[in-house]
Amino acid sequence: MRFGLALSGGGLRGMAHIGVLKALWEEGMKPSWISGASAGAIVSGIYVCGYTPERMDGIARSMDKRILDIDYGGLIKSVITLPFRKDLPITGIYKGDYVEDMFRDLTGGRMMREIGFPIAITAVDINNGQTVVFTDDRSRFSDDEGGRIVYRDDAPLYLAIRASIAIPVVFRPRRVNGQLLVDGGVTDGMPVEALRKMGAQKVLAVNLGYSGQRRDDIDSIIEIGNQTLDIMVGDINAASGRKADYVLNPQIYDVALRDVSRIGECIDRGYTAAISHMDEIKETLFR
């Protein structure tokens, strides 16, 4: 049962990926390749470090609001200097320092090339629009024509994850090896093609992106920014999904970026969605 697993972004909704992994493991289905963007990068990155879905579940449910470390200093400076300058001296509402430290601890500071498990994590160079794919072994790939995509295995895993979750405006971008990087979902929100290039003949994709549902809780600059990106990424994920063998859509759209208290609910809903479609998944991947 060899297959690749592509995990989309989705903010805190991305914790549903843990529930999907739990359901797959219960059926003896462990991915041989894994990829992720944004929230999917978190789950895929922690997974390749040897954490079981149960252990990941426990870690996720213990998170609290500290993971959203607001850049109060930057916000105050922006308000004070706004009348005197044309730009704002702030690059993201949240600093992302807390989650970065957490990723460093969970991954043990491993470099991408030290992982020993086929993985691809996407981010985007905000200066030139280039897609950066962090992988355990870049020799599996050849750089895309025209430099549209570059593959790197010379960065720490935790920085790859941190860069991939940098939702524009919401989280500060992260500089990695000279490139200023933001959310991988901007150009590749559900990395199916990378799995194919790594050798996966069968691919299961989990799409937590926007698919037209109405949301009435978009009441802040953070949610406006996040929802805007979700809408933009929707078509990108749909195109990626057409390259997968099966796309699981847990239909979790009513959880806001700041709803940390609902992480456990997202995990449970991901698990339920996978269980309810398990026969179809098996039929598609292993027929």
Order of alpha helices (4+ residues) and beta strands (2+ residues): beta-alpha-beta-alpha-alpha-alpha-beta-alpha-beta-beta-beta-alpha-beta-beta-beta-alpha-beta-alpha-beta-alpha-alpha
